Amino acid sequence: MSDQEPYEEGKRAGAHPLVVVFGILFGLWLFVVVIIPSSRNKQAAGTEGPAVSAIEDLDAAPVMFKVQTTVPEMNAIGLVVPAQATDSQIVGLLKRLRNERLAGSLGALVPSTTPGHKLGDHAIADIYVFSDATYAAADSIRVLAQGAHAPGNLYPQAFPFEITMEEVRGHYRIDLNDTGSPDKGSLGFADESGVHSKQFRRIF
């Protein structure tokens, strides 16, 4: 004899409708809790600004530059590139400088900033890239090196920090004492306090 009860008129067959509804709601809740946050995290990771690949054009021709100024007491150098240089070319220049530094041949491109230093001739260096040669002057670079929060009387009147900062096309900072991150490169400029130009983008 079968244990299954025979079908009876007026008796519900299968699961109760409320069970079905709650099952669907539970499935939707799982979808919201498990799937949605992972996609949200991926979006959040992309809010730090455009990736280098979006800026860098691998086919961009290397940009020509010249050393305009050296400021020995600031371990700083000012380079000038043509006004028509693209952001892609600036990125390429910064990466070229870093590659030369890693290869020990940066001195072939720019003067020494720490001659005779035990860590090398570019143990500490700030290399600023400008398109306007006016801002590649020693006084302008001193303003940038002193940072946004230096007392106003330290700034030459001709180079207000806020304006000078916006003229920086690229910045390459070397500090071999910082073994965790000895090379920092960016489009635009940011000082140590985090004040940065409108076009600032970290490259490496």
C-alpha positions as CSV (number, residue, x, y, z in Angstrom):
1,M,0.0,0.0,0.0
2,S,1.4,3.4,-1.0
3,D,2.1,6.0,1.8
4,Q,1.3,8.8,-0.6
5,E,-2.2,10.2,0.0
6,P,-4.5,10.2,-3.0
7,Y,-5.5,13.5,-4.6
8,E,-8.5,15.1,-3.0
9,E,-10.8,17.7,-4.5
10,G,-10.2,21.1,-2.8
11,K,-6.9,20.1,-1.2
12,R,-3.8,22.1,-2.1
13,A,-1.1,20.2,-4.0
14,G,2.6,21.2,-3.7
15,A,4.3,23.9,-1.6
16,H,2.3,26.6,0.1
17,P,2.4,29.9,-1.9
18,L,4.0,31.8,1.0
19,V,6.8,29.3,1.1
20,V,7.4,30.0,-2.6
21,V,7.3,33.8,-2.1
22,F,9.7,33.6,0.8
23,G,12.1,31.4,-1.2
24,I,12.2,33.9,-4.0
25,L,12.8,36.8,-1.5
26,F,15.6,34.8,0.1
27,G,17.2,34.2,-3.3
28,L,17.0,37.9,-4.1
29,W,18.5,38.8,-0.7
30,L,21.4,36.5,-1.4
31,F,21.9,38.1,-4.8
32,V,22.0,41.6,-3.2
33,V,24.3,40.6,-0.3
34,V,26.8,38.4,-2.3
35,I,26.9,39.7,-5.9
36,I,26.2,43.4,-5.6
37,P,29.0,44.3,-3.0
38,S,31.7,42.6,-5.1
39,S,30.8,44.7,-8.2
40,R,30.6,47.8,-5.9
41,N,34.1,47.2,-4.7
42,K,35.4,46.9,-8.2
43,Q,33.8,50.3,-9.0
44,A,35.2,51.9,-5.9
45,A,38.7,50.7,-6.8
46,G,38.5,52.7,-10.0
47,T,37.7,56.0,-8.4
48,E,41.3,56.9,-7.7
49,G,41.6,58.5,-11.1
50,P,42.3,57.2,-14.5
51,A,44.7,54.3,-14.8
52,V,48.1,54.9,-16.4
53,S,47.0,52.8,-19.3
54,A,44.2,55.3,-20.0
55,I,46.8,58.1,-20.0
56,E,49.8,56.5,-21.6
57,D,50.0,56.1,-25.4
58,L,52.6,53.5,-26.1
59,D,53.1,54.9,-29.6
60,A,53.7,58.4,-28.4
61,A,57.1,59.7,-29.7
62,P,59.6,60.4,-26.9
63,V,59.5,64.1,-25.9
64,M,62.6,66.3,-26.2
65,F,63.6,68.1,-23.1
66,K,66.4,70.4,-21.8
67,V,67.8,71.0,-18.3
68,Q,66.8,74.6,-17.6
69,T,67.8,74.9,-13.9
70,T,69.5,73.1,-11.1
71,V,69.0,74.1,-7.4
72,P,71.7,72.2,-5.5
73,E,70.5,73.2,-2.0
74,M,67.1,71.6,-2.9
75,N,68.5,68.6,-4.7
76,A,66.2,69.8,-7.5
77,I,66.3,70.1,-11.3
78,G,63.9,71.9,-13.6
79,L,63.3,70.5,-17.1
80,V,61.5,72.2,-20.0
81,V,59.6,70.3,-22.7
82,P,57.7,71.8,-25.7
83,A,54.3,73.3,-24.9
84,Q,52.7,70.8,-27.3
85,A,54.0,67.8,-25.4
86,T,51.1,65.5,-24.5
87,D,50.4,63.9,-21.1
88,S,51.4,60.5,-22.7
89,Q,54.8,61.9,-23.6
90,I,55.3,63.3,-20.0
91,V,54.4,59.9,-18.6
92,G,57.0,58.3,-21.1
93,L,59.6,60.8,-19.9
94,L,59.1,60.1,-16.2
95,K,59.3,56.4,-16.9
96,R,62.4,56.8,-18.9
97,L,64.1,58.8,-16.1
98,R,63.1,56.1,-13.6
99,N,64.5,53.4,-15.9
100,E,67.8,55.3,-16.3
101,R,67.9,55.7,-12.5
102,L,67.4,52.0,-12.0
103,A,70.1,51.2,-14.6
104,G,72.5,53.6,-12.9
105,S,72.7,55.9,-15.9
106,L,70.5,58.8,-15.0
107,G,73.6,61.0,-14.9
108,A,73.7,60.8,-18.7
109,L,70.4,62.7,-18.9
110,V,70.4,65.1,-15.9
111,P,73.0,66.6,-13.5
112,S,73.9,65.0,-10.2
113,T,71.8,66.2,-7.3
114,T,73.8,64.4,-4.6
115,P,77.4,64.1,-5.9
116,G,79.6,61.8,-3.8
117,H,76.6,60.5,-1.8
118,K,77.1,56.9,-0.6
119,L,73.8,55.9,-2.3
120,G,74.7,57.5,-5.6
121,D,74.6,60.8,-7.5
122,H,70.8,60.9,-7.4
123,A,70.1,59.6,-3.9
124,I,67.7,62.4,-3.4
125,A,66.2,64.4,-6.2
126,D,63.2,66.3,-7.3
127,I,62.9,66.6,-11.0
128,Y,60.2,69.1,-12.2
129,V,58.9,69.2,-15.8
130,F,57.5,72.4,-17.2
131,S,56.4,73.6,-20.6
132,D,56.8,77.3,-19.6
133,A,60.5,78.0,-19.1
134,T,59.6,81.0,-16.8
135,Y,58.5,78.5,-14.2
136,A,61.6,76.3,-14.5
137,A,63.5,79.0,-12.6
138,A,65.3,78.4,-9.3
139,D,62.9,80.6,-7.3
140,S,59.9,78.8,-8.7
141,I,61.4,75.4,-7.8
142,R,62.2,76.7,-4.3
143,V,58.5,77.6,-3.9
144,L,57.5,74.1,-4.8
145,A,60.1,72.4,-2.6
146,Q,59.0,74.5,0.4
147,G,55.4,73.3,0.0
148,A,52.0,74.9,0.3
149,H,52.2,75.5,4.1
150,A,55.5,77.4,4.2
151,P,55.2,80.9,5.6
152,G,54.2,83.4,2.9
153,N,57.3,85.6,3.4
154,L,59.5,82.7,2.1
155,Y,57.8,82.9,-1.3
156,P,59.2,85.1,-4.0
157,Q,56.4,87.4,-5.0
158,A,56.8,86.4,-8.7
159,F,55.9,82.8,-8.0
160,P,52.8,82.2,-5.8
161,F,52.6,78.5,-4.8
162,E,49.0,78.0,-6.1
163,I,49.9,79.3,-9.6
164,T,53.4,77.7,-9.8
165,M,52.0,74.3,-8.8
166,E,49.6,74.3,-11.8
167,E,52.5,74.9,-14.2
168,V,54.2,71.6,-13.3
169,R,53.6,69.1,-16.1
170,G,55.3,66.2,-14.4
171,H,57.2,65.5,-11.2
172,Y,59.7,62.7,-10.4
173,R,60.8,62.4,-6.8
174,I,63.8,60.1,-5.8
175,D,64.5,59.3,-2.2
176,L,66.8,56.2,-1.9
177,N,66.5,56.5,1.9
178,D,62.9,55.4,1.5
179,T,63.5,51.8,0.6
180,G,59.8,50.9,0.4
181,S,59.1,53.5,-2.3
182,P,62.2,55.2,-3.6
183,D,60.6,56.5,-6.9
184,K,57.5,58.5,-7.2
185,G,56.3,60.0,-10.4
186,S,53.2,62.0,-11.3
187,L,51.5,64.1,-13.9
188,G,51.1,67.5,-12.3
189,F,52.3,68.0,-8.7
190,A,51.5,67.2,-5.1
191,D,53.4,68.4,-2.1
192,E,54.1,66.3,1.0
193,S,50.9,67.6,2.7
194,G,48.7,66.3,-0.1
195,V,47.9,69.7,-1.7
196,H,47.9,69.0,-5.4
197,S,47.4,70.6,-8.8
198,K,44.2,70.0,-10.8
199,Q,45.9,67.7,-13.3
200,F,47.6,65.6,-10.7
201,R,47.7,61.9,-11.5
202,R,50.1,59.4,-9.7
203,I,52.0,57.4,-12.3
204,F,54.3,55.2,-10.1
